[in-house]
Every structure is written in structure tokens, then in C-alpha cells.
Amino acid sequence: MKALIKTACRAAIAASALASGIAMAAYPDKPVRIVVPYPPGGASDTTARVLSEKLKEVTGATFVVENRPGANGNIAAEMVAKSPADGYTLLMANVGPNAISQSIYPHLGYDVNKSFAPIGQTTTVPIVLVAGPKVKAADIKGLVAEVKANPGKYTFASAGNGSSNHLVGEMFNAGLKTDMMHVPYKGDGPALTDVMAGQVSMMFTTAVAARPFVSGGKLRLIAVASKKRVPAFPNAPTIDESVLKGFDASSWGGLVAPAGTSPEIIRQLSGALMKVLAMPEVKSQLATLGAEVVATGPDEFARYIKSEADKWGAVAKSANVVAE
């Protein structure tokens, strides 16, 4: 009898494992949404579209990009955080909603460290300092001297109060003892337009957003805010090497799922993502835009998100930044 019971138990366990394996192997069996927290055309959106196309090749499943802009990316992040943890709704994570927002929004509807299951970091996107006709200096040392010699005269634009380019500007002000006034806009587009028109002096923005305007002669690239020079602009020095050692500000991207998503689904998604990011054509495509492939897995990405949240939280506190 005991032998019979043991045999029956083994059979039940095997059947359960088989059923579980079949269920897991079926994932994904319907379209997976990659929610982008910004309008079409930016670094996050472009990266998501490159990834969605290649993830389809790797997995055979459909990955659909959905843009949900608003509130510095928080609308999309909260929506994904509260979605079913089944692997079918993912967020194209970004430094704004996934690192900065926690420190500047008093009633955020999610927790950057607890509401998501990281899948993998995809890219870093260098931030650059661009200037319009209001700035006479040709380089970063000259710009700092110009700003200090004319207190209260210079301004910097951002995509909104509490946005990443706002906090980079505040970090610049604090580190170099400058007093540029912040001018918030509703998005990068209108902010860059006014810098080009001379309504605002300068702006910190991603290399992806700046490139067409710099190449077209409408903006001057003064310096790179990230610690490494940008291959797309090899002659542009970094702020770190020129005027302020240790200055480092980058945007970044990655994929996350709602917290509670099955570790096996996270493993499958991360594995597929790493295959995509290893493709030479993907690296080339993203490099052309000014983004650098990173390709780190769930654990390392989780640690990076926490370190970025701590870093920008300190900047926001020092500058007394509170989102409207």
C-alpha cells in the first residue's frame, strides 16, 4: 500500500510539474504591451520600438508599444505598477518615473523600489548641455565664466518641474556655484524650441534629442554631462573633465514588470532581452541615436535603480525641488 501511495504521489507531482511547464512554456501566448511614459519620438519611445521588433523575432510573440505620456512619466508607471502581474504589461523604465519621482512627488501612486520587478537595463543615454544664441561662449569653461560674470542673467530650460533635465541643471548650479534660473516647459520639444529662439539661454537634454538640432546648426553643443564622451560628438568635452570633477548625469532605459510577476516569466523576458541587446544591428541602431547598450540583468538593474533614486533624491532635497 505504501509503495502504491508513493507511486501515486510521484505521478501527481510529475503531472503537476508537467502542467506547470506547459503553462509556462505557453508564455507569451498573446501580445505583450511595452508602455512608454513619453510621447513618440524620444529616446524611450525609439528604444522600445527597436526592442519590440527584435523581441518578436526572438520569442515569436507580438510586442506592442503603447505611449502613455503625462506627469513626468508617472501616469504610465502607476498604470503598469497596478496592472496584473502576468508578464503582459511592461514599462519602458526611465530615470524620471523610476528614480527621480519618488523624491519630488508627495503622493506618488507607486514605489520605485517595491512596485516593479526589474527585467533588465537596456541603455544609458548621455545628457548634453546645449546653448542657443543668448550664450556667447564657445566652450564650457567660457560658459561658466560668462554665467558667473552676469549673475541672474542666464536661464536653463527643462521638460517640466522635477524632470531629469531640471535636476541636472540644479546639480550644475550647486556644483559650480552658478545661479541660472530654471524655466520649466511642458515637454522637451517646446523647451528646445525656445532655446533655439533665444528665449532661454540653454538646456540639458539627451544626446538623442539634441543631435538633429546640433547637426543642423540650430543649437551649439557646449559639453557632455555624462562622465564619458559621446561617440556621436567626439570633440565635445565632458563637464567632469573640464570644470567639475565627478559630475555625471545620464538618462537610461530598461524594462520592468509589475511586482509579483513570476520569477520564471522574468527569467524568460530577461533572457530574450539579453539576446536582442547582443545583436550587432541593435547596438548599431541605438548608437546612431546616441544611446549605449548596457544589457544588465534583473538583480544588477534593481541595484542600479536604487542607487539612482538615492542620488537624485539627494539633489532634489538639496535644491528643495517639489513637483507641482
VOGU-498420 format. One line per 5 residues: their letters; for each residue x, y, z of C-alpha. Coordinates in steps of 0.1 Angstrom, whole numbers, plus 5000, padded with zeros to 4 digits. Example, Ala and Ser with C-alpha at 12.3 -4.5 7.8 and 13.67 -1.06 7.14 Angstrom:
REM VOGU-498420
AS	5123:4955:5078; 5137:4989:5071 $
REM end
This chain:
REM VOGU-498420
MKALI	5000:5000:5000; 5028:5024:5010; 5045:5017:4977; 5013:5024:4959; 5008:5057:4977 $
KTACR	5044:5067:4969; 5039:5059:4932; 5007:5079:4932; 5024:5109:4948; 5052:5108:4923 $
AAIAA	5028:5106:4895; 5008:5136:4909; 5040:5156:4913; 5051:5148:4878; 5018:5157:4864 $
SALAS	5018:5190:4883; 5053:5198:4871; 5043:5189:4835; 5012:5211:4837; 5032:5239:4851 $
GIAMA	5058:5235:4824; 5032:5235:4797; 5016:5267:4812; 5049:5284:4815; 5061:5273:4780 $
AYPDK	5029:5289:4766; 5040:5323:4777; 5036:5346:4759; 5005:5335:4741; 4990:5369:4735 $
PVRIV	5005:5404:4727; 5028:5419:4753; 5025:5457:4759; 5056:5478:4764; 5042:5510:4779 $
VPYPP	5063:5541:4772; 5058:5570:4796; 5065:5597:4770; 5052:5608:4736; 5065:5592:4704 $
GGASD	5099:5602:4691; 5120:5604:4722; 5148:5581:4735; 5125:5558:4755; 5100:5555:4726 $
TTARV	5127:5548:4700; 5144:5522:4722; 5111:5505:4729; 5103:5502:4692; 5137:5488:4684 $
LSEKL	5133:5462:4712; 5097:5453:4704; 5106:5444:4668; 5135:5422:4678; 5118:5406:4708 $
KEVTG	5092:5394:4683; 5119:5377:4663; 5134:5361:4694; 5102:5349:4711; 5077:5346:4682 $
ATFVV	5053:5367:4702; 5039:5402:4694; 5053:5431:4715; 5033:5463:4711; 5045:5498:4721 $
ENRPG	5019:5520:4738; 5026:5556:4746; 5011:5569:4779; 5027:5604:4785; 5019:5627:4814 $
ANGNI	5031:5638:4848; 5068:5633:4840; 5061:5597:4832; 5043:5589:4864; 5009:5581:4847 $
AAEMV	5024:5552:4828; 5045:5540:4857; 5015:5539:4880; 4993:5522:4854; 5019:5494:4849 $
AKSPA	5025:5491:4887; 4988:5484:4892; 4984:5461:4862; 4981:5423:4866; 5015:5407:4873 $
DGYTL	5012:5383:4844; 5040:5394:4821; 5017:5410:4796; 5022:5447:4806; 5057:5460:4809 $
LMANV	5071:5495:4814; 5099:5511:4795; 5116:5524:4827; 5134:5557:4828; 5153:5578:4852 $
GPNAI	5124:5602:4857; 5095:5580:4869; 5117:5552:4881; 5143:5572:4901; 5135:5609:4905 $
SQSIY	5097:5610:4910; 5098:5593:4944; 5117:5622:4959; 5097:5651:4945; 5060:5639:4943 $
PHLGY	5045:5638:4978; 5016:5615:4968; 5031:5591:4942; 5009:5561:4934; 5038:5536:4933 $
DVNKS	5072:5529:4949; 5102:5529:4926; 5119:5501:4946; 5089:5480:4955; 5062:5483:4928 $
FAPIG	5082:5467:4900; 5101:5436:4891; 5132:5446:4871; 5138:5426:4838; 5170:5443:4826 $
QTTTV	5186:5476:4819; 5188:5483:4782; 5207:5516:4776; 5223:5546:4790; 5216:5578:4771 $
PIVLV	5241:5606:4776; 5229:5640:4786; 5244:5671:4769; 5244:5708:4775; 5232:5728:4745 $
AGPKV	5231:5765:4741; 5212:5790:4719; 5221:5825:4706; 5219:5840:4741; 5252:5823:4751 $
KAADI	5283:5838:4736; 5308:5813:4750; 5321:5786:4727; 5330:5761:4754; 5321:5750:4789 $
KGLVA	5348:5769:4807; 5338:5801:4789; 5301:5795:4796; 5308:5791:4833; 5328:5823:4834 $
EVKAN	5301:5841:4814; 5273:5830:4837; 5293:5839:4869; 5302:5873:4855; 5264:5880:4848 $
PGKYT	5245:5868:4879; 5208:5864:4873; 5210:5869:4836; 5211:5833:4824; 5184:5807:4823 $
FASAG	5180:5770:4816; 5150:5752:4802; 5136:5718:4812; 5108:5695:4802; 5090:5704:4835 $
NGSSN	5094:5710:4872; 5111:5679:4887; 5121:5664:4853; 5155:5649:4849; 5169:5679:4829 $
HLVGE	5156:5702:4857; 5176:5683:4883; 5207:5681:4862; 5205:5719:4859; 5202:5722:4897 $
MFNAG	5231:5699:4902; 5252:5721:4878; 5241:5752:4897; 5251:5737:4931; 5284:5722:4919 $
LKTDM	5297:5753:4901; 5280:5779:4923; 5261:5795:4894; 5227:5810:4897; 5209:5802:4864 $
MHVPY	5172:5804:4867; 5151:5774:4859; 5123:5778:4832; 5100:5748:4831; 5081:5737:4799 $
KGDGP	5056:5710:4791; 5080:5687:4774; 5114:5687:4757; 5100:5700:4723; 5088:5734:4734 $
ALTDV	5118:5739:4757; 5143:5732:4729; 5123:5755:4705; 5126:5784:4729; 5164:5777:4735 $
MAGQV	5169:5779:4697; 5149:5811:4695; 5169:5827:4723; 5140:5829:4748; 5160:5807:4772 $
SMMFT	5198:5805:4774; 5205:5768:4775; 5192:5733:4783; 5204:5699:4795; 5188:5673:4772 $
TAVAA	5196:5638:4759; 5221:5633:4731; 5192:5617:4712; 5170:5648:4714; 5199:5672:4707 $
RPFVS	5215:5655:4678; 5193:5668:4649; 5194:5704:4661; 5232:5703:4667; 5238:5687:4633 $
GGKLR	5215:5713:4617; 5234:5742:4633; 5204:5754:4653; 5220:5746:4687; 5256:5746:4699 $
LIAVA	5267:5716:4720; 5287:5730:4749; 5296:5699:4769; 5286:5664:4778; 5270:5659:4813 $
SKKRV	5277:5622:4813; 5311:5610:4826; 5322:5596:4792; 5324:5615:4759; 5297:5607:4734 $
PAFPN	5308:5589:4702; 5283:5609:4682; 5300:5641:4694; 5337:5631:4699; 5351:5666:4702 $
APTID	5327:5677:4729; 5343:5676:4763; 5326:5664:4795; 5318:5686:4824; 5337:5662:4846 $
ESVLK	5370:5666:4827; 5366:5704:4821; 5351:5722:4851; 5337:5699:4878; 5353:5666:4887 $
GFDAS	5328:5639:4895; 5299:5655:4876; 5279:5627:4860; 5243:5628:4847; 5228:5603:4823 $
SWGGL	5194:5592:4813; 5188:5555:4810; 5163:5529:4800; 5152:5494:4809; 5123:5470:4811 $
VAPAG	5103:5463:4843; 5072:5444:4851; 5047:5448:4879; 5059:5435:4913; 5048:5399:4919 $
TSPEI	5054:5387:4883; 5065:5351:4882; 5103:5347:4885; 5101:5323:4856; 5084:5349:4834 $
IRQLS	5110:5375:4844; 5138:5350:4836; 5123:5343:4801; 5119:5380:4794; 5153:5389:4806 $
GALMK	5169:5361:4786; 5151:5373:4754; 5161:5409:4761; 5198:5400:4765; 5197:5381:4732 $
VLAMP	5182:5412:4715; 5207:5436:4731; 5236:5414:4719; 5225:5418:4683; 5250:5440:4663 $
EVKSQ	5223:5457:4644; 5205:5467:4676; 5237:5481:4691; 5243:5500:4658; 5208:5513:4656 $
LATLG	5208:5526:4692; 5244:5540:4689; 5233:5560:4659; 5207:5577:4681; 5233:5584:4708 $
AEVVA	5223:5556:4732; 5247:5530:4745; 5236:5494:4751; 5241:5483:4787; 5224:5448:4789 $
TGPDE	5224:5440:4827; 5200:5415:4843; 5173:5419:4869; 5195:5419:4901; 5220:5444:4888 $
FARYI	5193:5466:4873; 5175:5466:4907; 5206:5478:4924; 5212:5505:4898; 5176:5518:4901 $
KSEAD	5181:5521:4939; 5214:5539:4935; 5199:5564:4910; 5169:5570:4933; 5192:5578:4962 $
KWGAV	5214:5601:4940; 5186:5622:4925; 5168:5622:4958; 5198:5640:4974; 5199:5665:4945 $
AKSAN	5161:5672:4948; 5164:5677:4986; 5194:5700:4983; 5176:5722:4957; 5143:5719:4975 $
VVAE	5126:5706:4944; 5089:5696:4948; 5068:5688:4918; 5038:5709:4911 $
REM end
